[in-house]
């Protein structure tokens, strides 16, 4: 009886993320290896937009057009302004003022609709680089110093603005061009952030394209999340700490943030899960150090020229080298200077999830290569 039980337990453990190889090859691992573009099959999808995850978007179809209600989904904002617009015909010319807004167009293959962009420190999209080089897309300056003549000359139908910017967009109102707030980055669920691509689909007259792309993102995300959840029933969930010391304190992601949700869906217990912030927050070093000292993994990020290694991290503060995750070589780092994180990560939550799963539970994705977060190496 005991031998039979042990053999059964062993078989279940091997099958947790598949057979642990075979089944995943036909599920999450296979999905993430697909090379076929979903944009080739948009005819399979409806041209009706429905919102399932995003809290800041509402869409209703009425006789005079498609009514879109836009608000700030940040749960800490008690009385967020609401903007409503009616979409009666497709728009073709847009100005984007953040990298994430660009990313929304990029995943839909609609970069050619962007006629104006602010000056980004790092621009990764090859298509946008080409458009800016040949003048199809113009630089409109930065927040607080926009070139209004250039904006007007670009003749955009809409200008996307960001709720995180203050005081810089009022001047754009003088152009007489409708401003649309893009609050996708304020959503606290990864799929909710990505669902804002449906707004772009509506405005550009490409709802089938938006539905196709989002369905692909959602399917891959949920398939991987569910496989990890099934595997977690047979093992201890690893713990994870986030951030590091920046200026006056240790910057961590809040316990109600989209990254905290990603940690959970990737099968990890976040050491700051009891924190109630929906974005990032700064705490004193000693508090986070004590909570994260024995964490199994560590997530952090930043913009760094060159190779950021474990030694680079330890050089910032020797105490980092005493943390269990550091000693075990389990520090996940995303270099904003070398990856299109600011452009695309918000609309590729399935890849972010896969990055974390690859580190935490590599048997679930044996063939996957990380896109954004990778384990730091020695010097």
N, C-alpha and C positions, 0 to 999 in steps of 0.2 A: 504493500500500500504506500509506504513512504517513498519507495523508488518510483512508483507510478506518479505520485504527486510531484516529485522533483522533476521527472521528465516532462510532465505537462507544464509546469512552471517555466522550465527552460524553453519549451516550444513557444509559449506565450510571449516570453521576453524577446525571443528572436523575431517574432512576428509583430512586435509593437509598432514599428515604423515601416512595416511592410513584411517581408519574410526576413528580415530587416533590410534586405537589398531588393529582392525580387518585386515585392508589391509596390514599393515606392517607385520603382522604375516605370511602373505603369500609372502612377498617380502624380504626386507633386514633383518628383525628380524629372519625370518625362515632360510635364507641363512647362517647367522652367527651361527645358532644353529645346523647346519648339522654336524653329526658325521662321516659320510661315507667318506673314504679317496679317493681323486681324483686319487691317484696312482693305484687304482683298475680298472680304466677305461681308461687307456692310449691308448687302441686300438681304441678309438673313435677319436683320434687326428692324424693330419698329421705328417709325419717325415720330413717335409720341414720347415726350420726356416725362419721366416720373422721378421724384426725389425720395430716396429711402434712408439715407444716412445724414446728409448735410442738414444742420439745424438752421443755417443762415439763408437757405434758399427755399422758396415755395413757387410752384408753377401751376397755373390753371389755364385751361383752354376755354375761351369765351368767344362769342360771335365777332367781336371787333379785333381779335388777335390773341396772342399768347401773353398772359399776364404773369410777370415775374416779380416776386417780392423778395428783396434783398435786405438782410439785417446782419448785425455783428453777432456771431454765435458764441462769443466768449462768455462763459457762465458768470464771470465776475462783473460783467456790464449789465446793470439792472435796467437801464432805460436806453437801449441802443436805438439810434435813429433807423428808420425804415425807409427804404427807397423802392418805389414801384415803377415799373416801366412796361409798356405794351409793345410786343414784338409783332409787327404786321408784315414785314418783309426783311429779307436777309441784308446784313451789313457786310461791307467788303474791306473797310479800311479802319484800322485800330491803332491806338498808341498804347504801349505798355510802359509802366513805370517801375516794375519790379521784375526780378529774375523769375520768380514763380509764375507770374502772369505769362511771361514768355513760354515757360514750360508747359502751360496749359495748351497753348497753340502747338507747341512742338510735338507733343505726344499724339496730337490729332493730325499732324502733317499739314498744318495750316499756317506755317510761318509766313507765307507770302501775303497773308492778310495784314501783317504788321507793317505799318508805314512809318512809325516813329518809336524810338526807344530812348530811355534815359541812358546816361553813361554808366555802364556797369564796370566794376573793377575787374571781374573775370567773366568773360563770355565764352561759352563752350560750343554752342550750336554752330556747326559748319554752315548750315543754311543761312543763319542770321549774319554770320561773318561775311558771307558772300553778298548778301543783300545790302549790308552797310558799306561794303567796298565799292559796289557799283551804283549806289545811290537810291536803290529801291526802298531802303529804310534809312531814315535820317536820325541823327542824334539830336535830342531835344534839350540836352543839358541835365542838370540834377535838381533835386528838390530845393526850392528856395532860389534857384537860379535858372529857371526854364527859359528857353529862347522862344518867346510867344510867336514871333514872326515865322520861325521854322515850323512850329506846331500848326499854325493856320495854313501855311503853304502846303503842308502834307495832306490837308483836307480829310482828316479822319472823321468817321461817323461817330465813334465813341472813344473816350479816353478812360482807361482803367486806372484807378487810384487805390491807395492802400490805407487802411485804418491806422496802421502803426506810424504813419508819417503825420506830422503836425505842422501846419502853417505854410507848407510849401505848395499845396495844391490849389489854394484859393486863387492864385494868379491865373491858373488855367481856366477858371470860370470866365475870365474876360474874353476868352477866345470864342465863347458862344457855342462850344461843343459839349454835348452831354458827358458828364463824368459818371462812371459806374464804379462803386466801391467793390473791390474783390477781396472778400474776407476768408477765402479758403484756408489760409494758414492759421486762422483762429479756431478752426474746428478741432475738437479733441479726440476724434476717432480717425484713424488713418484712412479708412475708406470714405469718410465724410470729406476729408481734404481733397481726395482725388475726384470726388463726385462733382466738384465745381467745374470740371471740364464740360459738364452738360450745359452750363450757362454759355460757354463758348460755342457749343454745338447749336444752341438755340439762336444765338445772335448771328451766326454765320450762315444759317440755313442748312447746317449739317448735323441734324439730330441723330440720324442713323449712324454716322461715323462716331459721334460721342457715345451713343449707346453701345456700339460694338467694342470700342476701346475700354469703356468702363466695365462692361461685362467680363472682358478678358482679365482685367485687373482684379475684379471681385472674385472671379472663379479661382484664380491662382492663389490669392490671399487666403480665402476660406478653406480651400483644399489643404494647403500647407498648415494653417492653424489647426484644423481638425485632426490631421495626422499627428501633429505634435501633442495635441490634447490626449489622443488615444495612447500614445507612447508614455505620456506622463503618469498614467495610472500604474505603471510598473517600475517607476524609478523616482528618486528624489529630485525635486525641482532645484536647479542651481540658483544661487542668489546673485544679484547684480547691483553695482553702485554706479552712479553717473557723475559726469563733470569733473572739474578740478578747480584749484584756486585761480581766480581771475581778479586781479586788483584787490578789492577790499573783502573778499570772501570766496567761499567755495560755491561755484555756480552749479546747481543741480536742476534736473528737469522735475517739474512738479508731479506729485502722485496722481494727478488727474489729467496729465498731459497726454498727447498722442504718442510720445515716446514711451511713456509708462505703459500705455496700452499695448504697444509693440513688444515691450519686454514680456508682458504677461502672455500675449499670443504666441511668443517664441518659446514659451515654456520656462520662464524665469520668474523668480520672486524678487521684486524691486525692494531694496532695503529702505527706501523712502516712500513706500506705498501709502503710508498714513498721512503724508503731506497733502494738503487740500488745494494746492495751486494747480491751475490748468496750463500754465506756461512754465517758464523757467523762473527760478528764484535763487537768491544768494543767502547762504547760511555761513556761520562761523566755521572755520577750518576744523576745529576740534570736534564739533558735533558730527559732521559728515565723516571725518576720519574714524571716529569711534564706531559709527554705524557700518562703515564700509570696510573696516580693517580686515575682516575675515570673509568678505564677499568672494564668491567663486569667480565672478567676472567683473569687468570694469569697462564702461562705455564713456568715451570722451571724444572731442572733436576740436577743430580749429583750422586756421589757415596758416600753413607753414611752407616756406620755400625750401625744398630739398627733402631728404628722407627723414621722417619723424620716427624715431626708434624708442625702445625702452630706455636707453641711455639718455636720450633727449628729454624724456619725461622725468627721469630721476634727477636730471640736472636742474629742473625747475624747483624741486623741493626734495631733499634727501629722504623725507618721511615717506614719499610715495613708494620707495623701494622696499619698505617694510610691509606693504600690504600683500595679502595672500594672492590676489589676482595678479599683481605685478610679479611676484616671485614664481608663480606658475606659468607666466607668459600668456595670460588670458586677458590682455587689455585690447579692447576693440577701439580703433581710431579711424575717424573720417577726416581726410585732409581736404578742406574746401578749396584749396588752391589747385588741387589736382583732379578733383571730381566735380561733375555738374550738380552737386548736391542742392545748391540753392535754386537751380533751374528746375530740376526734375524729381528730386526725392519726394516732394509733396504729392506728385502725381504718379509715383511709382512705389506705393507702400508695399506692394507684393515683393519688390526687390529688397527694400529695407528689412522686411520680415525675413526673407530668405538669407540675408547677410547675417542676421543674428542667429537664425536656426543653424546655419552652416558652422558657426563657432560653438554654439551650445549643444547641438545635437547633429553632428556631421553625418551620422548614418542615415538621416532622413533625406539628405541632398548630396549623395556621393559624387555627383558630376557637376555640381553648381560652382561657378566662380564668382566670388563677391564683387559687387559693384561699388559700394560706398564704404562700408565698415569692414576693416580687415584687422586681423590680429597683428599687433606690433611685433617686430622682429628685434633681435639684438643688433648692436652696432654693426 
